[in-house]
Amino acid sequence: MSSELRKLWEHAGGQLPDDWAIVPLESFFWDTKSIAVGVMYPGPDTPGGTPLLKVGDIKDGAAIRPSYCISAATDEEHRRTKLVGDELLITLVGNPGECVVVTPEMKGWNPARAIAVIRLQDTSLRTYLKTVLESTAGRHLIDAVLNTTVQKTLNLKDIRKLPIPLPTDAEIKWISGVSEALTSRTTLLRENNATLEAIAQALFKSWFVDFDPVRAKLEGRAPEGMDEATARLFPDSFEESELGLVPKGWRIGTLDDLSDLNPESWSAKSHPDTVAYIDLANAKDNEIASVTDFAFDDAPSRARRVLRDGDTIVGTVRPGNRSFAFIHEPARNLTASTGFAVLRPTAPANAEFVYLAATQDASIEQLAHVADGGAYPAVRPDVVAGLNCVVPDENVLKAFHEVAAPLLVKVAKNQAQAQNLTNLRDTLLPRLISGQLRISEFSE
């Protein structure tokens, strides 16, 4: 068995040191019943019940608190998989093989059936096993055993047999520490960005949807959270518009009033030698997961939308997937798919307003609602540009720019740092797991 596993691993990941053992994943299990799938039939959402962790709640190896809950009766039926806070989870569909180290905060949750729950003899090995399974070699081995009849699915019997290299205890501890440090820092940056985005959206809603500063002045109060100079920019009354009351002097318009739609595209006669390409699948909730470099002649035919600083990109195919991003200090050859609508602000002070107006929940929900095309629902780019918005006074736009721009700049810098850490992880950890880089090399 050991020699067969070694051959499998080395075929996927290269030579292992002779002094390393290699064992099947199930050798770490508590017993033969230590792997199981989660809740098979969750029933209706039960507010106040037990949180049900679904594959969609897992991103980048971490879990967010589920919004869907199951009843006490359903939870009791599946008490075998109810989390106690020290398990390892593996997704079976979606992105099969993605792992989550369960934290104490997840105690009491119950995973859905598309997630395997594993209980280990030594829970301190969870980070190491996650690192191995999500390494390049681990991914190759998982991909090789996926059932693809209907959708890509990882089976429990194949999980049991996955080969795991076994270096010394000291090296396992060191590899786990490096992995945990990089993952924790990346997670913290993404959490900070979620907070910054929420602040920016809340500020936009207060100023341009709920009109809080105007309402405060109408009631004889000083607007909250702004200085007197900014407060003076807002009117103190409302007037009727075709969509209801708006601040006096403002009007209802569209994003087209404040931005240009798809202003630049590469052509056969005018293009760079290479493009840094963003596909629809690689942008979500203002995070660009990866950019692929192509020679222009080898790039996908959809790689045509030119991107500049301050642009907003919004996916027009399945817009409910939230494939959008704000572009900050891009490379000169950064290029988006024609599956995006590109909104370029007509003035620098419009940039943050356009981004937040186009990507607020109400806008994304509207685009998802009007998308048509059956199995391939989409909207035309001009539908994105035609989204209704209030058009405020120019000085208010400038004031909003001064407040919101630092938030989105910080988001962009955090994203760049997170990407650098991800690149470091993807370069360093495979070398550690394969024994190409040993702890002894750092202790000499």
C-alpha positions in Angstrom: 0.0 0.0 0.0 2.7 2.5 1.0 4.7 2.0 -2.2 1.5 2.5 -4.3 0.6 5.7 -2.5 4.2 6.9 -2.9 4.0 6.3 -6.7 0.6 8.2 -6.8 2.0 11.2 -4.9 5.3 11.4 -6.8 3.4 11.2 -10.1 1.3 14.2 -8.9 3.9 16.2 -6.9 7.4 15.0 -7.5 9.9 13.0 -5.5 9.6 12.7 -1.7 12.5 12.4 0.7 13.4 8.7 1.4 12.9 9.2 5.1 9.3 10.3 4.7 6.5 7.8 5.1 3.3 8.1 3.1 0.0 6.9 4.4 -3.7 7.0 3.4 -5.8 9.8 4.9 -8.0 7.3 6.8 -5.0 6.3 9.0 -5.5 9.6 10.8 -9.2 9.0 11.5 -10.5 8.3 15.0 -12.2 5.1 13.9 -13.9 3.6 10.8 -16.9 5.7 11.4 -15.0 9.0 11.6 -16.1 10.3 8.2 -19.7 11.1 7.4 -21.7 13.4 5.2 -23.9 16.1 6.8 -27.6 16.7 6.8 -29.4 15.0 4.0 -32.9 16.5 4.2 -32.7 19.9 6.0 -36.3 20.8 5.6 -37.5 24.5 5.7 -35.4 27.3 7.0 -36.1 27.6 10.7 -35.1 31.0 12.1 -33.4 30.6 15.5 -32.6 26.9 14.8 -29.2 25.2 14.2 -27.0 26.9 11.6 -26.7 24.7 8.5 -23.3 25.1 6.8 -23.6 24.8 3.1 -20.8 24.6 0.4 -21.8 28.2 -0.6 -20.8 29.3 3.0 -17.2 28.2 2.4 -14.8 30.4 0.6 -11.0 30.3 0.4 -10.8 27.6 3.1 -12.9 29.5 5.7 -16.5 29.4 6.6 -18.9 32.2 7.2 -21.8 32.0 9.6 -24.7 30.3 7.7 -28.0 32.2 7.2 -30.0 29.0 6.8 -31.0 27.1 9.9 -32.6 23.7 10.6 -35.1 22.7 13.2 -34.2 21.0 16.5 -35.8 17.8 15.3 -33.7 17.7 12.1 -30.6 18.6 14.1 -31.2 15.7 16.5 -31.6 13.3 13.6 -28.2 14.3 12.4 -26.4 14.6 15.8 -23.6 12.4 14.5 -22.3 15.2 12.3 -23.1 18.1 14.6 -19.8 20.0 15.0 -18.0 20.1 18.3 -15.3 22.5 17.2 -12.3 20.3 16.3 -13.2 18.6 13.0 -11.9 18.8 9.5 -14.4 19.4 6.7 -14.0 18.6 3.1 -16.4 19.8 0.4 -17.8 17.1 -1.9 -19.3 19.3 -4.7 -18.9 22.9 -5.9 -15.1 23.0 -5.5 -14.6 19.4 -4.4 -11.7 19.0 -1.9 -11.8 22.4 -0.3 -11.0 22.0 3.4 -12.1 23.9 6.5 -10.5 23.6 9.9 -13.5 23.9 12.2 -13.1 26.6 14.9 -14.7 26.7 18.3 -17.0 29.4 17.0 -18.5 26.8 14.7 -19.5 24.5 17.5 -23.1 23.5 17.3 -23.4 24.0 13.5 -24.4 21.1 11.3 -23.0 20.7 7.8 -25.1 19.9 4.8 -24.8 16.6 2.9 -22.3 18.1 0.3 -19.7 18.4 3.1 -17.8 15.5 4.7 -17.1 15.7 8.4 -13.9 14.1 9.6 -12.9 13.4 13.2 -9.2 12.8 13.8 -7.2 11.0 16.4 -4.9 14.0 16.7 -6.8 17.3 16.0 -3.5 19.2 15.9 -2.9 17.7 12.4 -5.9 19.4 10.8 -4.0 22.3 9.4 -1.3 20.1 8.0 -3.8 17.8 6.4 -5.7 20.7 4.9 -2.4 22.1 3.5 -1.6 18.8 1.9 -5.0 18.2 0.4 -5.2 21.8 -1.0 -1.6 21.7 -2.4 -1.0 21.3 -6.1 -0.3 17.6 -5.8 -3.3 17.1 -3.5 -5.6 18.9 -6.0 -4.3 16.7 -8.8 -5.0 13.5 -6.8 -8.5 14.7 -5.9 -9.3 15.7 -9.4 -8.2 12.3 -10.6 -10.9 10.5 -8.5 -13.8 12.9 -9.0 -17.1 11.4 -10.3 -18.2 13.6 -13.2 -21.3 11.8 -14.3 -23.7 14.7 -13.3 -21.4 17.2 -11.6 -17.9 17.0 -10.1 -18.3 15.0 -6.9 -15.8 13.6 -4.4 -16.8 10.3 -2.8 -16.0 9.3 0.8 -14.3 6.1 -0.2 -11.9 8.0 -2.3 -11.2 10.5 0.4 -10.2 7.7 2.7 -7.5 6.5 0.3 -5.9 9.9 -0.5 -2.1 9.7 0.0 -0.6 11.9 2.7 3.2 12.5 3.0 4.4 12.1 6.6 7.5 14.0 7.5 8.9 14.4 11.0 6.7 15.8 13.8 8.9 18.9 13.8 8.4 19.5 10.1 4.7 18.9 10.3 4.5 21.5 13.1 6.6 23.9 11.1 4.6 23.5 7.8 1.3 23.9 9.8 2.6 27.1 11.4 3.6 28.6 8.1 0.3 27.7 6.5 -1.7 29.0 9.4 0.1 32.3 9.5 -0.4 33.0 5.8 -4.0 31.9 5.9 -4.8 33.9 9.0 -3.3 37.1 7.6 -5.1 36.7 4.3 -8.4 36.0 6.1 -7.9 39.1 8.3 -7.3 41.3 5.2 -10.5 40.0 3.6 -12.5 40.6 6.7 -11.2 44.1 6.9 -12.2 44.7 3.3 -15.7 43.4 4.0 -16.0 46.0 6.8 -14.6 48.8 4.6 -17.0 47.9 1.8 -19.9 47.8 4.3 -18.9 51.3 5.6 -18.8 52.7 2.0 -22.1 51.2 1.1 -23.7 52.4 4.3 -22.4 56.0 3.7 -23.7 55.9 0.1 -27.1 54.7 1.3 -27.3 57.4 4.0 -26.4 60.3 1.6 -28.0 59.2 -1.7 -30.8 56.7 -0.9 -32.2 57.6 2.5 -31.1 61.3 2.3 -30.3 61.4 6.0 -28.4 64.7 5.9 -31.3 66.4 4.1 -33.9 65.0 6.5 -31.8 66.1 9.5 -31.7 69.7 8.2 -35.4 69.6 7.4 -36.0 68.7 11.1 -33.7 71.4 12.3 -30.9 69.0 13.3 -27.2 69.0 12.4 -26.5 66.0 10.1 -24.6 63.3 11.9 -21.0 62.2 11.0 -20.0 65.3 9.0 -18.5 68.7 9.5 -20.4 71.9 9.1 -18.8 72.7 5.7 -20.0 69.4 4.3 -23.4 69.7 5.9 -23.9 73.1 4.2 -23.7 71.4 0.8 -27.0 69.5 1.3 -30.4 71.2 0.7 -32.8 71.4 3.6 -36.0 70.4 1.7 -37.3 67.9 -0.9 -39.2 68.2 -4.2 -41.2 65.8 -6.3 -39.6 63.8 -9.0 -40.9 61.0 -11.3 -39.7 58.5 -8.7 -40.8 60.3 -5.6 -39.2 62.9 -3.3 -35.6 63.9 -3.9 -33.5 66.7 -2.3 -34.3 70.1 -3.7 -32.0 70.9 -6.7 -31.2 67.3 -7.3 -32.8 65.1 -10.0 -33.4 61.5 -10.9 -31.1 60.3 -13.7 -29.1 57.2 -14.6 -25.5 56.0 -14.3 -25.1 57.1 -17.9 -25.3 60.7 -16.6 -22.1 60.2 -14.6 -20.1 57.7 -16.6 -19.3 56.5 -20.1 -20.2 52.9 -21.0 -17.4 50.7 -22.5 -15.4 53.6 -23.6 -12.3 51.7 -24.9 -11.7 48.4 -26.5 -8.6 46.8 -28.1 -8.8 46.3 -31.8 -6.9 44.3 -34.4 -5.0 47.5 -35.3 -4.6 49.0 -31.8 -3.7 46.6 -29.0 -0.7 45.8 -26.7 1.5 42.9 -27.2 0.1 41.2 -24.1 -3.0 41.6 -22.0 -3.6 40.9 -18.3 -7.1 39.4 -18.6 -10.0 39.3 -16.1 -12.7 36.8 -16.8 -16.2 36.8 -15.3 -15.4 33.9 -13.1 -12.5 35.7 -11.5 -14.3 38.8 -10.2 -16.8 38.7 -7.3 -17.9 41.2 -4.7 -15.0 43.6 -5.6 -12.3 41.0 -5.4 -10.4 39.9 -8.5 -9.2 36.4 -7.6 -6.7 36.1 -10.5 -5.5 37.9 -13.6 -4.2 35.8 -16.5 -1.4 37.0 -18.9 -1.8 36.3 -22.6 -0.1 37.3 -25.8 -2.8 39.3 -27.5 -3.0 36.9 -30.4 -3.5 34.0 -28.0 -6.0 35.7 -25.7 -9.7 34.8 -25.6 -11.7 36.7 -28.2 -13.6 38.2 -25.3 -10.5 39.9 -23.9 -11.2 43.4 -25.3 -12.5 45.8 -22.7 -9.7 48.3 -21.7 -9.6 49.2 -18.0 -8.4 52.4 -16.4 -8.1 53.8 -12.9 -11.5 54.5 -11.4 -13.5 52.2 -13.7 -16.3 50.0 -12.4 -16.9 46.6 -14.0 -20.2 44.7 -13.7 -20.8 41.3 -15.0 -23.7 41.2 -17.5 -24.0 37.4 -17.6 -25.9 36.0 -14.5 -25.6 39.4 -12.8 -26.9 37.9 -9.6 -23.5 36.2 -9.2 -22.1 39.6 -8.2 -19.2 39.6 -10.6 -18.1 43.2 -10.1 -15.1 45.2 -9.1 -13.7 48.7 -8.7 -10.4 49.2 -10.6 -7.6 50.9 -8.8 -4.2 51.8 -10.4 -4.4 49.0 -13.0 -1.6 47.8 -15.3 -1.7 49.6 -18.7 -2.7 46.3 -20.4 -5.4 45.3 -17.8 -8.3 43.9 -19.9 -11.8 42.7 -19.0 -14.0 40.2 -20.8 -16.8 41.6 -23.0 -19.0 39.9 -20.5 -18.5 43.0 -18.3 -20.1 46.4 -18.6 -17.3 49.0 -18.0 -18.5 52.2 -16.4 -15.9 55.0 -16.6 -16.6 58.1 -14.5 -16.9 61.3 -16.5 -15.1 63.1 -13.7 -12.7 61.7 -11.1 -15.1 62.7 -8.3 -17.8 60.5 -9.8 -15.8 57.2 -9.5 -16.9 56.0 -6.0 -20.5 57.1 -6.5 -20.8 55.2 -9.8 -19.2 52.1 -8.3 -21.4 52.1 -5.2 -24.6 52.9 -7.1 -24.0 50.2 -9.6 -23.1 47.5 -7.1 -25.5 48.2 -4.2 -27.8 45.2 -3.4 -30.8 46.9 -5.0 -29.0 47.4 -8.3 -27.7 43.8 -8.5 -31.2 42.5 -7.6 -32.7 44.6 -10.4 -30.2 43.4 -12.9 -30.8 39.8 -11.9 -34.5 40.3 -12.1 -34.5 41.7 -15.7 -31.8 39.2 -17.0 -33.2 36.9 -19.7 -31.9 34.1 -21.8 -33.0 30.9 -20.0 -30.0 28.9 -19.0 -27.7 31.8 -19.8 -29.5 34.8 -18.3 -27.8 38.1 -19.2 -28.5 41.8 -19.6 -27.2 44.2 -22.2 -24.4 46.6 -21.0 -26.7 49.6 -21.6 -29.1 48.2 -19.0 -26.3 48.5 -16.4 -25.6 52.1 -17.5 -29.3 52.8 -17.5 -29.7 52.0 -13.8 -31.6 54.8 -12.1 -29.8 56.9 -9.5 -30.2 60.3 -7.9 -27.9 62.9 -9.5 -26.7 65.2 -6.7 -25.0 68.6 -6.7 -21.5 68.5 -8.1 -20.1 69.7 -4.8 -21.8 66.9 -2.9 -20.2 64.4 -5.3 -16.8 65.9 -4.6 -17.4 65.7 -0.8 -18.5 62.1 -1.1 -15.4 61.3 -3.2 -13.1 62.8 -0.5 -14.8 60.5 2.1 -15.3 57.3 0.1 -12.0 57.3 -2.0 -9.7 56.4 1.0 -12.0 53.5 1.8 -11.8 51.9 -1.6 -8.1 52.7 -1.9 -7.5 50.8 1.3 -9.6 47.9 0.0 -7.5 47.8 -3.2 -4.2 47.8 -1.2 -5.5 45.0 1.1 -6.5 43.0 -1.9 -3.0 43.4 -3.4 -1.4 42.3 -0.1 -3.7 39.3 0.1 -2.8 38.3 -3.4 0.9 38.5 -2.6 0.4 36.3 0.4 -1.6 33.8 -1.7 1.2 33.8 -4.3 3.7 33.2 -1.5 1.6 30.4 -0.1 1.2 28.7 -3.5 5.0 28.9 -4.1 6.3 28.0 -0.7 3.9 25.3 0.6 4.2 22.9 -2.3 8.0 22.9 -1.8 7.6 22.2 1.9 5.1 19.5 1.5 7.2 17.7 -1.1 10.4 17.9 0.9 12.1 20.1 -1.6 12.6 22.6 1.2 13.4 21.2 4.6 13.3 22.8 8.0 17.0 21.9 8.4 17.8 24.4 5.6 16.5 27.2 7.8 18.1 26.1 11.0 21.7 25.9 9.7 
